Amino acid sequence: MSKLRSQVDLRPFNTLALSERAERLLCVESDSEMVAALAQAQRSGWPVTLIGGGSNLVLAGPVPGLVLLMRTRGRRVMSRSPESVVVEAAAGENWHDFVRWSLDLGLSGLENLSLIPGTVGAAPVQNIGAYGVEVRDLFDSLDALDRRTGEVKCLQAADCRFDYRDSLFKHEAERYVILRVRFKLSPRPYINVGYAPLAAAWQQTGLQRPDSRVVSELVCAIRHSKLPDPARLPNAGSFFKNPLVPQAKADALLLRYPQMPHFPQPQGACKLAAGWLIDQAGWKGLRRGDVGVHAEQALVLVNYGQARGADILALAAEIAADVQRRFGVALEREPPLLGAVSSCS
């Protein structure tokens, strides 16, 4: 196990590059190290916070107790059949590297989720999704440590209560620690290019046969064109969820804004594009000191230098209030908060 460190700046461990301190920090590289670290925290009365890639969180202030950096590694093929191949990855594996590994094996399914930052263990928590595909569409099962009982449980899709950018693990964050995740992929190439920009890019290739690697490359190109690289311009990806509203509400808005993107959902709901709403309200490209809204994607809030979590949250609250006032639609923050909220700098 790595050495327990005190008063560690978490700026290198979150893609928004927010500088807040962990009271204690430990890097965990195996299941046994995780069990030992949790046991030490319990004996000492320390609250525990897990961080994977740090790509979907906002540090709102100092983080008390013990911060565990998930750095477990390992990928393998679990089973094969003519119809499917089940693959497994440790929670600390980089997500995009795992996607590329699956493509190297000639497997299809994860290509639409290429270049999403973060770790494999975080993917089910958020039920990450992009370009018409979500984790739950390919999910097989996962192993999670139940902190209440100390047992490692194998959870199936129904156990995980997946929903849009939601899961059991968001609602019981202090109970489960995801250790490994398994996905059921296809040994036969197929493509899912229903998302309009991806469909247009695919059509331009002129290819007639499915090619998952090409789809992955197209997804990467689209993401690069719309989303800033956190290594160059710190951000946490999409800051707001696409809101779900009753169909009647969407119909009323469409009378005023016929060009509004909208996506009918089951049970009389309709999904709206949060980025479009923010853009229409005039926020795209706005900058205030060290925080701002990205010029190419209104869903992304960025840190231009020395922003604090409170600065990001203040801008997000102002945007949400303006969208609510203009459209009568509530925006919900996507990344969770860590730490006690500090004052704006």
Buried (B, 14 or more C-beta within 10 A) or exposed (E): BEEEEEEBEBBEBBBBBBBBBBBBBBBBBBBEBBBBBBEBBEEEEBEBBBBBBBBBBBBBBBBBBBBBBBBBEEBEEEEEEEEBBBBBBBBBBBBBEBBBBBBEEBBBBBBBBBBBBBBBBBBBBBBBBBBBBBBBBBBBBBBBBBBEEEEBEEBEBEBBBBEBBBBBBBEBEEBBBBBBBBBBBBBEBEBBBEBEBBBEBBEEEEEEEBBBBBBBBBBBBBBEEBBBEBEEBBBBBBBBBBBBBEBEBBEEBEEEEEEBEBEEBEEEBBBBBBBBBBBBBEBBEBEEEBBBBBEEBBBBBBBBEEBBBBBBBBBBEEBBEBBEEEBEBEBEBBBEBBBEEBEBE
